[in-house]
Amino acid sequence: MDKLRIVGGKRLSGEIPIGGAKNAALPLMAASLLTDQELTLRHVPRLADIDTMTNLLVQHGVTVTLVGANGKNGNGNGHKRSHGGGMTMRLKADDVGSTVAPYDLVRKMRASVLVLGPLVARHGEAKVSLPGGCAIGTRPIDLHLKGLQELGAEVVLESGYVTARAPKGLTGARVVFPQVSVGATENLLMAASLARGETVLVNAAREPEVADLARCLVAMGAQIEGIGTDQITVRGVERLHAAEHAIVPDRIEAGTYAIAAAITGGDIELLGLDLDLMEAPAKTLSDAGVAVSSTDRGVRVTSGNRRATGVDVMTEPFPGFPTDLQAQMMALMCVADGAAMITETIFENRFMHVPELCRMGANINVHGSSAMVRGVGSLTGAPVMATDLRASVSLVLAGLAAQGETTVNRIYHLDRGYERVEEKLAACGADIERVRG
Ligand code: UD1
């Protein structure tokens, strides 16, 4: 298994191109199941999760073609200039042979459940393996299922699979989410696009990736109002059609590299990012003494070679501080001046990085869903590993700041969500290499 070897202590400076968002690309790929015409996605990142979704769609009968690198600038989604590169992907679901999403693929990636809404809406039936437990908590899909039932689907749980049936099609309804869920909002948005009549999603997720999906659905012919708000109205249409869509930049990748600049006393420009995609993390960083500003080409993060100051952080649904940056921010707080209380409100059990950070010399005490982090003078390199994507990258960040050598093991987690992480960091002066194994 590949590892990353990092020698800490280098001040990072330079620029990093931000790719298309993984968490937007996955539902957008699933949206291809809503039409028999071609969906073209630009800025698709090269990631293991994208391969998993590709395999899932291919086994449903979707033709997926990669048109290759598209390093060219410019995109059509209203976002800044030149993010990304990545791939252009063409998906055509004109011959869906199977509406079953098997266990072997779903267990690899929870986002596989996003095929449920589109399949049941267009084909009247879908059978999807339950994703099961996961490293960051139990993560049920009850909200997805309840919403589909409200749209008239009959839902049965059997032998580890959920089957949703609506042979006569779905019917629009008012769906009130008791809790904000990104995935359930996305599944329902896709399903409602082909339902009869009007659907209103109340307490919908406002994440930029949800808005990106909604914009793509509109380009495919869907009628959606309230995009980017917590109340989304969808008037169902009979069929959707071909469209081309450029994926929104990855605010979590960007936030991670912003913290890389902060934790090394560095200065990095994040190319292609709009500051409004990461207002809460930018505010937290500036409260910690790190300058974050908008530039012509993206966002610049400058720490002026100073240590950060401890700040409290609480994760919340967008536009609050994202849970997907909690581990990275904790790494920064480990070497900040003063203390920081970090509270996780989205997922239980999302502190798996804590024992590993402590092995590198961090001073962290966890009490329930809060972690008290007392900044230390410096961390020391160590062999570490993590069982989740964001936890893994927090250890990379800690390694960049630590004295001596850190080896991050099991980096297949990193490869699920970060494209060429070691190349992007090395280009800014980090001493980091992938050791193949
Ligand atoms: C998405 C992101 C993930 C991010 C998370 C929260 C993708 C592919 N993944 O995950 O990176 O960390 O949003 O921003 O976009 N819940 C239920 N029942 C459900 C659904 C969710 O109880 O049916 C709970 C979850 O356990 C969790 C909370 O709701 O506690 C939020 O989860 P949700 O927003 O659905 O996360 P995902 O869509 O899985």
Boltz pocket constraint, residues with backbone or C-beta under 6 A from the ligand:
constraints:
  - pocket:
      binder: B
      contacts: [[A, 22], [A, 23], [A, 24], [A, 26], [A, 110], [A, 111], [A, 137], [A, 138], [A, 139], [A, 140], [A, 141], [A, 142], [A, 143], [A, 144], [A, 145], [A, 179], [A, 180], [A, 181], [A, 182], [A, 183], [A, 184], [A, 209], [A, 323], [A, 324], [A, 345], [A, 346], [A, 347], [A, 348]]
      max_distance: 6.0
